[in-house]
C-alpha cells in the first residue's frame, strides 16, 4: 500500500496525516484481521489463556538468535528472571 501510494505521489516525502486514516482503513480491509487474529491469539496463548504457550514465545538463552542485542538481553538479569519463571537455573533442567 505504501509503495503504491509513493508511486502515485512521487513528489511527497511522507504520507500526509489527512491520507493516513484512508490508507490504514484500506489496508485493514485488505488484510482481513478477523480471519488471522483468532489463530494469532491462540498461538501466543492469549485466548484461551495458556501460560505454557505464552512462555514458549519468550526467547531463552540457548535459543539461536540472529540479533546480538537479543543475545545480550537474554544474558542479562532479565534472562535470569525469565529462567526463574520457567523453573530453570541453579543447576535445574528446563521444564518440558
C-alpha positions, 0 to 999 in steps of 0.5 A: 500500500505504501509503495503504491501510494509513493508511486502515485505521489512521487513528489511527497516525502511522507504520507500526509496525516489527512491520507493516513486514516484512508490508507490504514482503513484500506489496508485493514480491509485488505488484510482481513484481521478477523480471519488471522487474529483468532489463530494469532491469539491462540498461538501466543496463548492469549485466548484461551489463556495458556501460560505454557504457550505464552512462555514458549514465545519468550526467547531463552538463552540457548535459543539461536538468535540472529540479533546480538542485542537479543543475545545480550538481553537474554544474558542479562538479569532479565534472562535470569528472571525469565529462567526463574519463571520457567523453573530453570537455573541453579543447576535445574533442567528446563521444564518440558 
